Amino acid sequence: MGRLLTGFSAVFLSIGGFLFGYDSGIISSTIVQPNFVTYFSSPTSSEAGGIVSGFQGGAILGALSISWLADKFGRRKTVFIGSLISILGCALQAGSATIAMLIAGRLIAGIAVGLLSAVVPMYCSEISEARHRGMLSGLLQWMLSWGFLVAQWLGYGCTFVTSSFQWRFPLAFQLVPGLLLAAGIFFIEESPRWLMEKDRFDEARTVLEKLHGNGSNQEFLDLEFQEIRDVIVAEKTLAIKSWKGLVRRPSWRKRLLLGCGIQAFGQLSGVNVINYYGPRIYQSLNIDTTTSLKITGISGSLSIIYCTIGLYVLDKIGRRIPLIVSALGCGFSLLVATVLDEHYKPGEPASNPTALRAVVSMNFVFSLAFIMTGIISWVYPAEIFPVEIRARGNSISAVVNWSLNLIIAQVSPLAFQQVGYKYFYAYFVFNMCAALCYFFFFPETKGKTLEQMDMVFGDQLALDDPEGTAKKEKAAAGIHIEGA
């Protein structure tokens, strides 16, 4: 029963991922709708840019706020705050009468999405058992894919309507996940690790029993509670509350660099260049708009299948190897597509329709390859930080993600205008650098509890107790421990 509650909580919280994906994906189809263009008197490029970048700027602010919100009010209340902010921002967008009102709504909704993108995987990692943590924390990416998919097809379907419903309904639909989160947050438990960090040990023990108990695993619960409590108490004796503390301790500094690095490499894979400017890329290949929208929709559908498989295998094969393979796959698929485009450009004597179709197929290969990077870029930062700095570490990591997201969104149109498809050569290099960093610098975290991460990163606060770890593993498997 307990593990069922844990799974339900993680799945429910992943609605925040759906909001993330839908809010990010819906605006590209909304601002080109004929009724939208007419209603707002043909928005200028700077106004359209403000609508897009306002969301990303808000997300940076939201991610940064996690550094104190999640520690002060707890993970559960922070999710609730994010859902309320989302409702306000999305309502403003749906009822917009001016461009300024729409940009303000996008900014506010962006704050909510930035906040949720950082706190949801962190919350899921803290309520999960080690053997299922990757899958449950990675549900954010799975639901993000669903959000993008719904945004793509809903935007496409609304093109057949001629009234303001054409753009108001897709924007109003953003309210649904926010309302669901706000209403359902009262049915899930607070993070037991946050409760222990606040010295609320009895409440934490009760929550652990609800989340991980099955009526016959008391030994496992005793050992789990003891491990979490002892490590948190040990960390608090040497706690460094200042921001400088994140970089003054070598093990914390390394974790911060890895958390920021994996988020940076996720953006530098090139995924959002394809997500944001897919239709423009296909247009350069002489593919009409209707066909390009269908290609994008099919790719989004396949991404959900890929992500489902990725979540299933993540806790079986670990984080490090999938990251390396993913980066190599992303890099070489972009390289092949760029070389083909360069040598068989549409309209030139050497143009080859088969080669150009292969360019499109490489985008599908890229989508498959990126899945593990997409999942693990949220899982890894959520699990590597000790509880004392987990909120701040996840906050900074998410800020790096959203900051690069904003930069790439602004730079990419100019890059395409200047060098065309050759722009992807840069992302090939970024992916090769990512693969090398994953190989040399990123330790494996599969199967480790959050408290055992101290040993993974060489932190002396870790309670080096192999015998206790072995007992816990046996208890989890249902093996009785003599003398326990």
C-alpha positions in Angstrom: 0.0 0.0 0.0 2.8 2.4 0.9 4.7 2.0 -2.4 1.4 2.5 -4.2 1.0 5.9 -2.4 4.6 6.8 -3.4 3.9 5.9 -7.0 0.7 7.9 -7.0 2.4 10.9 -5.5 5.1 10.9 -8.1 2.7 10.4 -11.0 0.4 13.2 -9.6 3.3 15.6 -9.2 4.4 14.9 -12.7 1.4 17.0 -13.8 3.9 19.8 -13.3 5.9 18.3 -16.1 2.8 18.3 -18.4 2.3 22.0 -17.5 6.0 22.6 -18.4 5.7 20.9 -21.8 2.4 22.3 -22.7 3.2 25.9 -21.7 6.5 25.7 -23.6 5.0 24.2 -26.7 1.7 25.9 -27.2 2.9 29.5 -27.8 4.7 28.7 -31.1 1.4 27.6 -32.8 -0.7 30.2 -31.0 1.1 33.3 -32.2 0.8 32.4 -35.9 -2.9 31.7 -35.8 -4.7 34.1 -38.3 -7.2 35.3 -35.7 -4.4 36.0 -33.2 -2.5 38.0 -35.8 -5.6 40.0 -36.7 -6.7 40.6 -33.1 -3.3 42.0 -32.1 -2.8 43.9 -35.3 0.1 41.8 -36.7 2.5 41.8 -33.7 6.0 42.9 -34.5 9.0 40.6 -34.3 10.1 42.3 -31.0 6.6 41.8 -29.5 6.6 38.1 -30.6 10.0 37.8 -29.1 8.8 39.3 -25.8 5.9 36.8 -25.7 8.4 33.9 -26.1 11.3 35.2 -24.0 9.0 36.5 -21.2 8.1 32.9 -20.4 11.7 31.9 -20.2 12.7 34.9 -18.1 9.9 34.1 -15.7 11.2 30.5 -15.5 14.6 31.7 -14.4 13.0 33.7 -11.6 10.9 30.7 -10.6 13.8 28.3 -10.5 15.9 30.8 -8.5 13.1 31.1 -5.9 13.3 27.4 -5.1 16.5 28.1 -3.2 14.5 29.5 -0.3 10.9 28.6 -0.9 11.4 24.8 -0.7 13.5 25.0 2.4 11.2 27.5 4.2 7.8 26.1 3.4 8.6 22.6 2.4 8.3 20.7 -0.9 4.6 20.2 -0.8 3.6 23.8 -0.1 6.1 25.0 -2.7 4.3 22.9 -5.4 1.0 24.4 -4.2 2.4 27.9 -4.5 3.7 27.1 -8.0 0.2 25.9 -9.1 -1.5 29.1 -7.9 1.0 31.2 -9.7 0.4 29.1 -12.8 -3.4 29.6 -12.6 -2.9 33.4 -12.4 -0.5 33.6 -15.3 -2.6 31.3 -17.6 -5.8 33.1 -16.8 -4.1 36.4 -17.8 -3.0 34.9 -21.1 -6.4 33.5 -22.0 -8.1 36.8 -21.3 -5.5 39.0 -22.9 -6.7 42.2 -24.5 -3.3 43.6 -25.2 0.2 42.3 -26.1 1.5 43.7 -22.7 -1.2 41.7 -20.9 -0.2 38.5 -22.8 3.5 39.1 -22.0 2.7 39.6 -18.3 0.8 36.4 -18.3 3.6 34.5 -20.0 6.1 35.9 -17.5 3.9 34.8 -14.5 3.3 31.4 -16.0 7.0 31.1 -16.6 7.7 31.7 -12.9 5.4 28.8 -12.0 7.0 26.4 -14.6 10.5 27.3 -13.5 9.6 26.7 -9.9 7.9 23.4 -10.6 10.7 22.1 -12.9 13.1 22.3 -10.0 10.9 21.2 -7.1 9.0 18.3 -8.6 12.0 16.0 -9.4 13.6 17.0 -6.1 10.4 16.0 -4.2 10.0 12.8 -6.1 13.6 11.8 -5.3 13.1 12.4 -1.6 10.0 10.2 -1.3 11.3 7.4 -3.5 13.2 4.2 -2.6 16.6 4.1 -4.2 15.7 1.2 -6.6 12.8 3.2 -8.1 14.1 6.8 -7.7 15.2 7.2 -11.4 11.8 6.2 -12.7 9.8 8.3 -10.3 12.0 11.4 -10.6 12.1 11.0 -14.4 8.3 11.2 -14.7 8.7 14.9 -15.1 10.3 14.4 -18.5 7.6 11.8 -19.5 4.8 14.2 -18.7 6.7 17.0 -20.4 6.6 14.9 -23.6 2.8 14.5 -23.2 2.5 18.3 -22.7 4.4 19.0 -25.9 2.3 16.4 -27.8 -1.0 17.9 -26.6 0.2 21.4 -27.4 1.3 20.3 -30.9 -2.0 18.6 -31.9 -4.3 21.1 -30.1 -2.6 24.0 -31.8 -3.0 22.2 -35.1 -6.7 21.4 -34.5 -7.5 25.0 -33.6 -6.4 26.2 -37.0 -9.7 25.0 -38.3 -11.6 27.5 -36.1 -12.0 31.1 -37.3 -13.0 32.9 -34.0 -10.8 34.0 -31.1 -11.4 30.5 -29.8 -8.6 29.7 -32.2 -6.0 31.0 -29.8 -7.8 31.7 -26.5 -8.8 28.1 -25.9 -5.3 26.7 -26.3 -4.0 29.3 -23.8 -7.0 28.7 -21.4 -6.3 24.9 -21.5 -3.1 25.7 -19.6 -5.3 26.3 -16.5 -6.2 22.6 -16.3 -2.9 21.1 -15.0 -2.5 24.1 -12.6 -6.0 23.5 -11.1 -5.4 19.8 -10.8 -2.1 20.4 -8.9 -3.7 22.9 -6.6 -6.7 20.7 -5.8 -4.8 17.5 -5.3 -1.8 18.7 -3.3 -3.7 18.1 -0.1 -3.8 14.3 -0.7 0.0 13.8 -0.8 2.5 13.7 2.0 5.4 16.1 2.8 8.9 15.0 2.1 10.1 12.9 5.1 13.7 14.2 4.5 12.5 17.8 4.8 10.6 17.0 7.9 13.7 15.5 9.5 15.8 18.5 8.4 13.3 20.6 10.4 13.7 18.2 13.4 10.1 16.8 13.0 11.2 13.2 13.4 7.9 11.7 14.5 6.1 13.2 11.5 8.9 12.0 9.2 8.6 8.4 10.6 4.9 8.4 10.1 5.3 9.6 6.5 7.9 7.0 5.8 5.6 4.3 7.0 2.8 5.6 4.7 5.1 5.8 1.7 7.3 2.7 2.1 5.5 0.4 4.5 3.7 -2.7 3.5 2.7 -4.1 6.9 5.6 -6.6 7.1 8.8 -4.6 6.5 9.3 -3.0 9.9 13.0 -3.8 9.8 13.5 -2.0 6.5 11.7 1.1 7.8 13.7 1.2 11.0 17.0 1.0 9.1 15.8 3.6 6.5 14.7 6.0 9.2 17.9 5.6 11.1 20.1 6.2 8.0 18.2 9.3 7.0 18.1 10.8 10.5 21.8 10.1 11.3 23.1 11.6 8.1 20.9 14.7 8.4 21.9 15.2 12.0 25.6 14.8 11.0 25.2 17.3 8.2 23.5 19.9 10.3 26.4 19.9 12.8 28.6 21.4 10.1 25.9 23.1 8.1 27.0 26.1 6.0 24.0 28.3 5.4 25.6 30.9 3.2 25.8 30.7 -0.6 29.6 30.6 -0.3 29.2 27.2 1.4 28.1 25.7 -2.0 31.6 26.2 -3.4 33.8 26.2 -0.3 33.5 22.5 0.4 35.1 20.4 -2.3 32.4 17.7 -2.4 29.6 20.2 -2.6 31.4 22.2 -5.2 31.8 19.1 -7.3 28.1 18.2 -7.0 27.1 21.8 -8.0 29.3 21.6 -11.1 27.8 18.3 -12.1 24.3 19.4 -11.5 24.8 22.6 -13.5 26.8 20.7 -16.1 24.1 18.1 -16.9 21.5 20.8 -17.2 23.7 22.8 -19.5 24.5 19.8 -21.7 20.8 19.0 -21.9 20.2 22.4 -23.5 23.4 22.3 -25.6 22.3 19.0 -27.1 20.3 21.1 -29.6 16.9 19.8 -28.5 15.2 23.1 -28.2 16.6 24.4 -31.5 14.6 21.6 -33.1 11.6 22.1 -30.7 11.3 25.8 -31.2 12.3 26.1 -34.9 11.3 22.7 -36.4 8.9 24.2 -38.9 11.6 26.7 -40.1 14.1 23.9 -40.4 11.7 21.8 -42.5 10.8 24.9 -44.6 14.5 25.2 -45.5 14.1 21.6 -46.9 11.1 22.7 -49.1 8.6 20.9 -46.8 5.3 22.7 -46.6 3.8 23.9 -43.3 1.1 21.3 -43.0 3.5 18.5 -43.6 6.0 19.9 -41.1 3.4 20.1 -38.4 2.4 16.5 -39.0 6.1 15.5 -38.8 6.5 17.4 -35.5 3.3 15.7 -34.1 4.5 12.2 -35.1 7.9 12.9 -33.6 6.2 14.0 -30.3 4.2 10.8 -30.3 7.2 8.7 -30.7 9.0 10.6 -27.9 6.5 9.4 -25.4 7.2 5.8 -26.4 10.9 6.4 -26.2 10.5 8.1 -22.8 8.4 5.2 -21.4 11.1 2.7 -22.3 13.8 5.0 -20.9 12.1 5.3 -17.6 11.7 1.5 -17.4 15.4 0.8 -18.0 16.9 3.8 -16.1 17.1 2.1 -12.7 18.4 -1.1 -14.3 21.3 0.3 -16.3 22.1 3.4 -14.4 22.7 7.0 -15.3 26.3 7.3 -16.7 26.2 4.9 -19.6 22.9 6.1 -21.0 24.1 9.7 -20.8 27.2 8.9 -22.8 25.3 6.9 -25.5 22.6 9.7 -25.6 25.2 12.4 -26.2 26.9 10.4 -28.9 23.6 9.7 -30.6 22.5 13.3 -30.5 25.8 14.5 -31.8 26.2 12.1 -34.7 22.6 12.4 -35.8 23.0 16.2 -36.1 26.3 15.7 -37.9 24.8 13.4 -40.5 21.8 15.7 -41.0 24.1 18.7 -41.4 26.4 17.0 -43.9 23.5 15.8 -46.0 21.9 19.3 -46.0 25.2 20.9 -47.0 25.8 18.6 -50.0 22.2 18.2 -51.2 20.6 21.6 -50.7 17.1 22.0 -52.1 17.0 23.8 -55.5 20.7 23.1 -56.2 22.0 20.9 -59.0 23.1 18.3 -56.5 19.8 18.2 -54.7 18.6 14.8 -53.8 15.1 14.2 -52.4 16.1 10.9 -50.8 19.0 12.6 -49.0 16.7 15.4 -47.8 14.2 12.8 -46.5 17.2 11.3 -44.6 17.8 14.7 -43.0 14.2 14.4 -41.6 14.9 10.9 -40.4 18.0 12.1 -38.6 15.7 14.4 -36.5 13.8 11.3 -35.5 17.0 9.6 -34.6 18.0 12.6 -32.5 14.6 12.5 -30.7 15.3 8.9 -29.8 18.9 9.6 -28.7 17.9 12.6 -26.6 15.4 10.9 -24.4 17.9 9.6 -21.8 19.6 13.0 -21.6 16.2 14.6 -21.1 15.2 12.3 -18.3 18.5 12.2 -16.4 19.1 15.9 -16.7 16.3 16.3 -14.1 16.9 13.1 -12.1 20.7 13.6 -11.5 20.6 17.0 -9.8 17.6 15.9 -7.7 19.6 13.1 -6.2 23.2 14.2 -5.8 22.9 17.1 -3.3 22.7 16.6 0.5 19.5 17.8 2.2 21.2 20.9 3.6 21.8 22.3 0.1 19.4 20.3 -2.0 17.0 23.2 -2.6 19.8 25.6 -3.5 21.7 23.1 -5.6 18.6 22.2 -7.6 17.7 25.9 -7.9 21.0 26.9 -9.4 21.0 23.8 -11.7 17.5 24.7 -13.0 18.6 28.4 -13.5 21.4 27.2 -15.7 18.9 25.2 -17.8 16.5 28.1 -18.2 19.2 30.7 -18.8 20.7 28.7 -21.7 17.1 28.0 -22.9 16.6 31.7 -23.2 20.0 32.4 -24.9 19.5 29.6 -27.4 16.0 30.8 -28.3 17.3 34.3 -29.0 20.5 33.3 -30.8 19.1 30.5 -33.0 17.1 32.6 -35.5 20.1 34.8 -36.2 22.3 31.8 -36.5 20.0 30.1 -39.0 19.8 33.4 -41.0 23.6 33.6 -41.2 24.8 30.0 -41.6 21.7 27.9 -42.1 21.9 24.2 -41.2 25.7 24.5 -40.5 24.6 25.9 -37.2 24.2 22.3 -36.0 28.0 21.7 -36.3 28.3 23.7 -33.0 25.9 21.3 -31.3 27.8 18.3 -32.6 30.8 19.6 -30.8 28.8 20.3 -27.6 27.5 16.7 -27.6 31.0 15.3 -28.0 32.2 17.4 -25.1 29.2 16.2 -23.0 30.0 12.5 -23.8 33.6 13.0 -22.6 32.5 14.8 -19.4 30.0 12.1 -18.6 32.7 9.5 -19.1 35.4 11.1 -17.0 33.6 13.2 -14.3 30.1 11.8 -13.6 29.9 9.1 -11.0 27.2 6.4 -11.1 24.3 7.0 -8.7 22.1 4.0 -9.5 20.8 2.1 -6.5 22.3 4.5 -3.9 20.1 6.1 -1.3 20.2 9.9 -1.1 22.2 9.5 2.1 24.8 7.3 0.5 25.6 10.0 -2.1 28.0 11.4 0.5 30.2 8.3 0.0 29.9 8.5 -3.7 31.3 12.1 -3.6 33.9 11.4 -0.9 32.2 13.5 1.8 33.5 12.7 5.3 30.1 13.3 6.8 28.8 10.1 5.3 28.2 7.3 7.7 30.4 4.6 6.3 28.4 1.6 7.5 28.6 -1.2 4.9 27.0 -3.7 7.4 24.0 -1.3 7.9 23.6 -0.9 4.1 23.7 -4.7 3.6 21.0 -5.1 6.4 18.8 -2.5 4.7 19.1 -4.2 1.3 18.2 -7.5 2.9 15.3 -6.0 4.7 14.0 -4.4 1.5 14.1 -7.9 -0.1 12.1 -9.3 2.8 15.0 -11.3 4.4 14.8 -11.4 8.2 17.8 -10.0 10.0 19.0 -11.9 13.0 19.3 -9.6 16.1 17.6 -6.7 14.4 
